[in-house]
Amino acid sequence: MQSLHQGLKSAKDYDKEMEIAMIRANMVEYKEATMARFLNGLNKEIANVVQLQHYVELKDMFHMAIKVERKLRRKGHVRPTFNSGFSLSWKLNLK
């Protein structure tokens, strides 16, 4: 679980991967620990904005990550790329 990171995945795909990994590992932890793990795995551009907010629930943190990701995409900070599985993912645009 410690090595799980968003990478080129969308925030939605990263959240789903984390959820599946926790179910497979039969992992039960305090919600604060899960939220910290989620935040730590987000791409830095997204995490830097998300961490400035106060959250009580992981779903609220997740929705903010989605909003930040969309905003970064609109501003041109990220661009779409295709990985080997032909699914659309997002990558930092270093212009």
Backbone as CSV, one residue per row, in Angstrom:
resi,resn,N_x,N_y,N_z,CA_x,CA_y,CA_z,C_x,C_y,C_z
1,MET,0.816,-1.204,0.000,0.000,0.000,0.000,0.857,1.264,0.000
2,GLN,2.028,1.184,0.605,2.886,2.373,0.684,3.389,2.807,-0.693
3,SER,3.487,1.872,-1.629,4.015,2.204,-2.952,2.936,2.629,-3.941
4,LEU,1.700,2.710,-3.509,0.598,3.083,-4.393,0.610,4.593,-4.625
5,HIS,0.720,4.990,-5.903,0.757,6.408,-6.280,-0.091,6.628,-7.518
6,GLN,-0.556,7.851,-7.696,-1.400,8.198,-8.828,-0.663,8.043,-10.144
7,GLY,0.540,8.558,-10.235,1.306,8.455,-11.473,0.563,9.059,-12.646
8,LEU,0.419,8.307,-13.727,-0.255,8.790,-14.933,-1.756,8.548,-14.898
9,LYS,-2.244,7.916,-13.844,-3.681,7.632,-13.724,-4.446,8.897,-13.344
10,SER,-5.718,8.911,-13.678,-6.576,10.000,-13.221,-6.800,9.811,-11.723
11,ALA,-7.248,10.859,-11.064,-7.535,10.767,-9.626,-8.620,9.724,-9.374
12,LYS,-9.572,9.620,-10.272,-10.646,8.631,-10.137,-10.090,7.215,-10.226
13,ASP,-9.222,6.962,-11.200,-8.618,5.641,-11.339,-7.713,5.310,-10.158
14,TYR,-6.982,6.305,-9.667,-6.118,6.108,-8.502,-6.960,5.750,-7.277
15,ASP,-8.074,6.440,-7.073,-8.954,6.141,-5.944,-9.485,4.716,-6.044
16,LYS,-9.908,4.316,-7.228,-10.435,2.963,-7.425,-9.347,1.916,-7.160
17,GLU,-8.131,2.164,-7.638,-7.026,1.232,-7.410,-6.718,1.097,-5.915
18,MET,-6.751,2.217,-5.206,-6.502,2.187,-3.767,-7.592,1.410,-3.045
19,GLU,-8.840,1.638,-3.430,-9.968,0.943,-2.816,-9.858,-0.572,-3.030
20,ILE,-9.539,-0.985,-4.251,-9.404,-2.404,-4.565,-8.247,-3.017,-3.781
21,ALA,-7.126,-2.310,-3.705,-5.966,-2.817,-2.964,-6.294,-2.994,-1.486
22,MET,-7.042,-2.066,-0.906,-7.417,-2.171,0.498,-8.366,-3.344,0.735
23,ILE,-9.270,-3.579,-0.204,-10.188,-4.718,-0.076,-9.423,-6.026,-0.185
24,ARG,-8.531,-6.119,-1.157,-7.734,-7.344,-1.337,-6.867,-7.640,-0.125
25,ALA,-6.342,-6.584,0.494,-5.478,-6.765,1.665,-6.301,-6.920,2.942
26,ASN,-7.631,-6.848,2.801,-8.519,-6.926,3.962,-8.080,-5.919,5.024
27,MET,-7.805,-4.708,4.562,-7.216,-3.673,5.387,-8.288,-2.817,6.064
28,VAL,-8.158,-2.682,7.363,-9.048,-1.821,8.136,-8.163,-0.862,8.909
29,GLU,-8.399,0.437,8.741,-7.601,1.439,9.438,-8.470,2.649,9.734
30,TYR,-7.984,3.521,10.578,-8.704,4.754,10.892,-8.842,5.574,9.618
31,LYS,-9.981,6.281,9.496,-10.222,7.059,8.281,-9.162,8.132,8.074
32,GLU,-8.604,8.661,9.156,-7.546,9.661,9.029,-6.304,9.067,8.361
33,ALA,-5.998,7.816,8.675,-4.848,7.142,8.065,-5.094,6.894,6.581
34,THR,-6.314,6.509,6.245,-6.660,6.285,4.839,-6.589,7.597,4.063
35,MET,-7.076,8.668,4.658,-7.024,9.971,4.002,-5.578,10.419,3.788
36,ALA,-4.731,10.198,4.778,-3.312,10.560,4.661,-2.648,9.730,3.564
37,ARG,-2.992,8.445,3.482,-2.437,7.563,2.452,-2.879,8.033,1.069
38,PHE,-4.156,8.404,0.923,-4.686,8.892,-0.352,-3.963,10.170,-0.768
39,LEU,-3.844,11.117,0.152,-3.186,12.389,-0.132,-1.726,12.179,-0.514
40,ASN,-1.047,11.293,0.197,0.368,11.027,-0.066,0.598,10.433,-1.456
41,GLY,-0.386,9.688,-1.970,-0.236,9.063,-3.275,-0.642,9.928,-4.448
42,LEU,-1.331,11.038,-4.180,-1.736,11.938,-5.260,-0.519,12.609,-5.889
43,ASN,-0.643,12.975,-7.148,0.416,13.759,-7.797,0.582,15.072,-7.038
44,LYS,1.800,15.548,-6.954,2.130,16.714,-6.126,1.322,17.950,-6.490
45,GLU,1.076,18.176,-7.792,0.331,19.365,-8.210,-1.077,19.361,-7.617
46,ILE,-1.661,18.191,-7.540,-3.013,18.052,-6.994,-2.960,18.057,-5.473
47,ALA,-2.043,17.288,-4.904,-1.933,17.176,-3.443,-1.662,18.530,-2.791
48,ASN,-0.863,19.370,-3.432,-0.538,20.678,-2.861,-1.779,21.533,-2.652
49,VAL,-2.755,21.418,-3.535,-3.995,22.181,-3.398,-4.941,21.484,-2.417
50,VAL,-5.080,20.189,-2.547,-6.016,19.423,-1.716,-5.644,19.505,-0.242
51,GLN,-4.359,19.468,0.061,-3.939,19.452,1.470,-4.202,20.770,2.198
52,LEU,-4.504,21.824,1.469,-4.793,23.111,2.105,-6.198,23.169,2.701
53,GLN,-7.013,22.170,2.393,-8.394,22.129,2.861,-8.510,21.193,4.064
54,HIS,-9.569,21.366,4.833,-9.855,20.476,5.956,-10.947,19.501,5.529
55,TYR,-10.707,18.216,5.729,-11.675,17.191,5.333,-12.008,16.299,6.507
56,VAL,-13.272,15.884,6.553,-13.731,14.938,7.558,-13.876,13.560,6.921
57,GLU,-14.210,13.522,5.634,-14.451,12.270,4.913,-13.536,12.156,3.699
58,LEU,-13.144,10.936,3.393,-12.299,10.665,2.234,-13.013,11.049,0.941
59,LYS,-14.314,10.831,0.873,-15.051,11.154,-0.361,-14.962,12.641,-0.686
60,ASP,-14.931,13.500,0.344,-14.791,14.935,0.099,-13.402,15.262,-0.450
61,MET,-12.390,14.599,0.091,-11.019,14.783,-0.391,-10.911,14.306,-1.842
62,PHE,-11.532,13.173,-2.125,-11.535,12.620,-3.473,-12.191,13.588,-4.461
63,HIS,-13.346,14.139,-4.101,-14.039,15.071,-4.992,-13.216,16.341,-5.225
64,MET,-12.516,16.809,-4.212,-11.653,17.979,-4.391,-10.492,17.637,-5.330
65,ALA,-9.935,16.453,-5.203,-8.844,16.032,-6.097,-9.316,16.017,-7.544
66,ILE,-10.533,15.549,-7.778,-11.111,15.535,-9.132,-11.248,16.968,-9.653
67,LYS,-11.753,17.864,-8.820,-11.926,19.269,-9.221,-10.584,19.914,-9.551
68,VAL,-9.593,19.686,-8.722,-8.264,20.267,-8.949,-7.674,19.714,-10.236
69,GLU,-7.811,18.413,-10.448,-7.293,17.787,-11.662,-7.934,18.410,-12.904
70,ARG,-9.231,18.611,-12.888,-9.927,19.234,-14.020,-9.457,20.661,-14.251
71,LYS,-9.284,21.393,-13.160,-8.829,22.779,-13.270,-7.422,22.839,-13.856
72,LEU,-6.538,21.958,-13.411,-5.179,21.921,-13.950,-5.194,21.574,-15.438
73,ARG,-6.067,20.658,-15.823,-6.194,20.291,-17.231,-6.637,21.478,-18.067
74,ARG,-7.640,22.228,-17.564,-8.138,23.400,-18.292,-7.067,24.465,-18.435
75,LYS,-6.240,24.625,-17.415,-5.187,25.645,-17.458,-3.982,25.187,-18.269
76,GLY,-4.003,23.946,-18.742,-2.901,23.451,-19.562,-1.722,22.930,-18.773
77,HIS,-1.898,22.688,-17.473,-0.805,22.161,-16.661,-0.638,20.660,-16.819
78,VAL,-1.664,20.021,-17.323,-1.573,18.591,-17.608,-2.099,18.368,-19.006
79,ARG,-1.629,17.311,-19.644,-2.101,16.983,-20.979,-2.398,15.496,-21.041
80,PRO,-3.325,15.095,-21.922,-3.662,13.678,-22.004,-2.534,12.880,-22.629
81,THR,-2.313,11.675,-22.130,-1.359,10.742,-22.716,-2.020,9.379,-22.742
82,PHE,-1.499,8.501,-23.567,-2.036,7.152,-23.636,-0.982,6.200,-23.091
83,ASN,-1.390,5.337,-22.150,-0.458,4.343,-21.639,-0.589,3.075,-22.464
84,SER,0.142,2.039,-22.115,0.169,0.817,-22.913,-1.186,0.123,-22.983
85,GLY,-2.080,0.397,-22.037,-3.402,-0.212,-22.047,-4.401,0.580,-22.874
86,PHE,-3.977,1.590,-23.577,-4.792,2.451,-24.410,-5.863,3.208,-23.639
87,SER,-5.724,3.305,-22.325,-6.688,4.102,-21.578,-6.130,5.507,-21.418
88,LEU,-7.006,6.471,-21.401,-6.606,7.860,-21.290,-6.138,8.174,-19.878
89,SER,-4.982,8.778,-19.745,-4.490,9.217,-18.447,-3.922,10.618,-18.622
90,TRP,-3.447,11.217,-17.530,-3.019,12.601,-17.579,-1.602,12.740,-17.058
91,LYS,-0.848,13.666,-17.636,0.550,13.835,-17.321,0.868,15.328,-17.261
92,LEU,1.815,15.684,-16.413,2.215,17.071,-16.278,2.768,17.598,-17.591
93,ASN,2.310,18.772,-18.003,2.777,19.407,-19.227,3.867,20.394,-18.832
94,LEU,5.105,20.087,-19.151,6.247,20.893,-18.708,6.632,21.960,-19.721
95,LYS,5.706,22.814,-20.120,6.005,23.899,-21.064,6.740,25.013,-20.363
